[in-house]
Amino acid sequence: MSLTDDLIKQGWLKTPEIIKAFQTVKREDFLGDGYKEMAEVDEAFPIGYGQTISQPLVVAFMLEKLGPKAGNKILDVGSGSGWTSALLAYIVSQKGILNSQFPNPKQIQNSKSQINGKVIAIEIVPELKELGKRNAGKYGFIKQGRLEFILGDGRKGYPQEAPFDRILCSASADSMPSAWEKQVKIGGKIVMPINNSICAFTKKADGSFEKEEYPGFVFVPLVEKE
């Protein structure tokens, strides 16, 4: 039984689109050479610069709480290895991957008119931004215009592409950055770790947020710009 099957059986993975993303976007493509054979192990692994690729169970839980949909525009803060960014890019794509390894130029060109979902992956560490882009480049999302990697301070969001339907952060902070409150749509969701809890926020019509909190998790801290 695969790790994805285990996560389904244990109830962590429930949504068909998220399950399909896990089955299609292979975690091994986002691990370093010394860890590729451990892709099916439900643990976090280092990717350098004090950061990790998250535990699959945690990624599954956060994506289920985020509820990404086809056509969404999503900001992925602290993109790291690029795995969550690629998972999200698959989900927001109406057609998924045209060709998982080498989409030909004609396929990519023909897909442009069908694209209405996009993921902005923002990373503050230059080397990790390039790592994530390189890893995700094994799939067709970047060339299709469905995934873009940005070097920047994720705490400030990315106003150039705002507003977002969803914002995901996979590193822990003490509170939600105020920029994200402004950059998420009414009815939109923000999922992030605050200290040792995963928090899911939904923006209400009056601009306030409804909060759900799930304690008992451990994350690396969100890197701050010096």
C-alpha positions as CSV (number, residue, x, y, z in Angstrom):
1,M,0.0,0.0,0.0
2,S,1.3,3.4,-0.9
3,L,1.7,6.4,1.5
4,T,-1.2,8.1,-0.3
5,D,-3.4,5.0,0.1
6,D,-2.4,5.1,3.8
7,L,-3.4,8.7,4.2
8,I,-6.7,8.0,2.5
9,K,-7.4,5.0,4.8
10,Q,-6.5,7.0,7.9
11,G,-8.8,9.8,6.8
12,W,-6.3,12.5,6.2
13,L,-6.9,12.7,2.5
14,K,-10.6,13.0,1.6
15,T,-11.1,15.3,-1.4
16,P,-10.8,13.7,-4.9
17,E,-8.8,16.6,-6.4
18,I,-6.3,16.6,-3.6
19,I,-6.0,12.8,-3.7
20,K,-5.3,13.0,-7.5
21,A,-2.7,15.6,-6.9
22,F,-0.9,13.4,-4.4
23,Q,-1.0,10.5,-6.8
24,T,0.3,12.6,-9.8
25,V,2.9,15.0,-8.3
26,K,5.5,12.6,-6.9
27,R,7.2,13.6,-3.7
28,E,10.4,11.9,-4.8
29,D,10.8,14.6,-7.4
30,F,11.2,17.2,-4.7
31,L,13.7,15.3,-2.4
32,G,17.4,15.4,-2.5
33,D,19.4,12.4,-3.8
34,G,20.0,11.1,-0.3
35,Y,16.3,11.1,0.5
36,K,14.5,10.0,-2.7
37,E,14.2,6.4,-1.6
38,M,12.4,7.7,1.5
39,A,9.6,9.5,-0.4
40,E,7.0,7.1,0.9
41,V,8.0,7.6,4.6
42,D,5.6,9.9,6.4
43,E,8.3,12.2,7.8
44,A,9.7,15.7,7.1
45,F,13.2,15.8,5.6
46,P,15.8,18.6,5.4
47,I,16.2,20.5,2.2
48,G,18.9,22.8,3.4
49,Y,19.1,26.4,4.8
50,G,17.3,25.2,8.0
51,Q,14.1,24.3,6.1
52,T,12.3,21.0,5.4
53,I,9.9,19.3,3.0
54,S,6.9,18.8,5.2
55,Q,5.5,15.6,6.5
56,P,2.9,14.3,3.9
57,L,0.3,13.8,6.7
58,V,0.6,17.5,7.6
59,V,0.5,18.6,3.9
60,A,-2.6,16.5,3.4
61,F,-4.3,18.0,6.5
62,M,-3.4,21.6,5.5
63,L,-4.6,21.2,1.9
64,E,-7.9,19.7,3.1
65,K,-8.4,22.7,5.4
66,L,-7.4,25.1,2.6
67,G,-9.9,23.6,0.2
68,P,-8.2,24.6,-3.1
69,K,-10.4,24.5,-6.2
70,A,-9.9,24.5,-10.0
71,G,-9.5,28.1,-11.2
72,N,-8.3,29.5,-7.8
73,K,-5.4,32.0,-7.5
74,I,-3.3,30.8,-4.6
75,L,-0.3,32.3,-2.8
76,D,2.1,29.7,-1.4
77,V,4.3,31.3,1.2
78,G,7.7,29.6,1.9
79,S,7.6,27.4,-1.1
80,G,10.8,25.5,-0.2
81,S,11.2,22.3,-2.2
82,G,8.3,23.3,-4.4
83,W,6.2,20.2,-3.6
84,T,3.2,22.0,-2.1
85,S,3.3,24.6,-4.9
86,A,3.2,21.8,-7.5
87,L,0.4,20.0,-5.7
88,L,-1.6,23.3,-5.7
89,A,-0.8,24.0,-9.3
90,Y,-2.2,20.6,-10.2
91,I,-5.4,21.3,-8.3
92,V,-6.1,24.8,-9.7
93,S,-5.6,23.4,-13.2
94,Q,-8.9,22.5,-14.9
95,K,-7.1,19.8,-17.0
96,G,-4.4,18.9,-14.5
97,I,-1.1,18.0,-16.1
98,L,-1.1,17.9,-19.9
99,N,1.9,15.7,-19.9
100,S,3.5,15.0,-16.5
101,Q,7.1,15.0,-17.8
102,F,7.6,16.7,-21.1
103,P,4.6,18.6,-22.5
104,N,5.3,19.6,-26.1
105,P,5.1,23.3,-27.1
106,K,1.9,22.8,-29.1
107,Q,0.1,21.3,-26.1
108,I,1.3,24.2,-23.9
109,Q,0.2,26.8,-26.5
110,N,-3.2,25.2,-26.9
111,S,-3.6,25.1,-23.1
112,K,-3.2,28.8,-22.6
113,S,-6.8,29.7,-23.3
114,Q,-8.0,27.1,-20.7
115,I,-5.8,28.4,-17.9
116,N,-7.8,30.2,-15.2
117,G,-6.0,29.1,-12.1
118,K,-2.5,30.1,-10.9
119,V,-0.2,29.5,-8.0
120,I,2.3,32.2,-6.9
121,A,5.1,30.4,-4.9
122,I,7.1,33.0,-2.9
123,E,10.3,32.1,-1.1
124,I,12.7,34.4,0.8
125,V,15.8,32.1,0.5
126,P,17.3,32.5,-3.1
127,E,18.7,29.0,-3.2
128,L,15.4,27.5,-2.2
129,K,13.5,29.6,-4.7
130,E,15.7,28.1,-7.4
131,L,15.4,24.6,-5.9
132,G,11.6,24.7,-5.9
133,K,11.5,26.1,-9.4
134,R,13.9,23.4,-10.6
135,N,11.9,20.6,-8.9
136,A,8.6,21.8,-10.2
137,G,10.1,22.3,-13.6
138,K,9.9,18.5,-14.0
139,Y,6.2,19.0,-14.6
140,G,4.5,21.3,-17.0
141,F,3.0,23.9,-14.7
142,I,5.5,26.7,-15.1
143,K,5.5,26.6,-18.9
144,Q,1.7,26.5,-18.8
145,G,1.6,29.7,-16.8
146,R,-0.1,28.0,-13.8
147,L,2.9,28.2,-11.4
148,E,5.3,31.1,-10.9
149,F,8.2,31.2,-8.4
150,I,9.0,34.6,-6.8
151,L,11.9,35.6,-4.6
152,G,10.6,37.8,-1.9
153,D,9.4,38.3,1.7
154,G,6.2,36.2,2.0
155,R,5.1,38.2,5.1
156,K,4.3,41.0,2.7
157,G,2.2,38.8,0.5
158,Y,2.3,39.6,-3.2
159,P,0.1,42.6,-4.0
160,Q,0.9,42.4,-7.8
161,E,-1.3,39.3,-8.1
162,A,-3.8,40.0,-5.2
163,P,-6.5,39.3,-4.3
164,F,-6.1,35.6,-3.7
165,D,-8.7,32.9,-3.2
166,R,-6.4,31.0,-0.9
167,I,-3.1,31.7,1.0
168,L,-1.0,28.8,2.3
169,C,2.0,29.0,4.6
170,S,4.0,26.0,5.7
171,A,6.2,27.7,8.3
172,S,5.3,28.9,11.7
173,A,4.7,32.5,12.7
174,D,3.4,34.2,15.9
175,S,0.4,35.7,14.1
176,M,-1.1,36.2,10.7
177,P,0.7,39.0,8.7
178,S,-1.6,42.0,8.2
179,A,-0.8,42.0,4.5
180,W,-2.4,38.6,4.0
181,E,-5.6,39.9,5.6
182,K,-5.9,42.5,2.9
183,Q,-4.8,40.3,0.0
184,V,-7.3,37.4,0.4
185,K,-10.8,37.7,-1.1
186,I,-14.0,37.7,0.9
187,G,-14.9,34.1,1.4
188,G,-11.2,33.2,0.9
189,K,-9.1,31.0,3.2
190,I,-5.7,31.3,4.8
191,V,-4.1,28.2,6.4
192,M,-0.9,28.6,8.3
193,P,0.9,27.4,11.5
194,I,0.8,29.8,14.4
195,N,3.3,28.5,17.0
196,N,2.4,24.8,17.4
197,S,-1.1,24.9,15.9
198,I,-2.4,24.8,12.3
199,C,-4.9,27.6,12.0
200,A,-7.5,27.9,9.2
201,F,-9.0,31.4,8.7
202,T,-12.0,32.2,6.5
203,K,-12.6,35.9,5.5
204,K,-16.2,37.0,6.2
205,A,-18.2,39.7,4.4
206,D,-17.3,42.3,6.9
207,G,-13.6,41.7,6.5
208,S,-13.2,39.9,9.8
209,F,-12.0,36.3,10.1
210,E,-13.5,33.1,11.4
211,K,-10.7,31.0,12.9
212,E,-10.3,27.2,13.4
213,E,-7.3,26.0,15.4
214,Y,-5.8,22.5,15.4
215,P,-2.9,22.2,18.0
216,G,-0.2,19.6,18.3
217,F,2.0,20.3,15.2
218,V,5.6,21.3,14.9
219,F,7.0,23.5,12.1
220,V,10.2,25.3,11.2
221,P,9.8,29.1,11.7
222,L,8.9,31.5,8.9
223,V,12.1,33.1,7.8
224,E,12.2,36.8,8.3
225,K,14.2,39.2,6.1
226,E,17.2,40.7,7.8
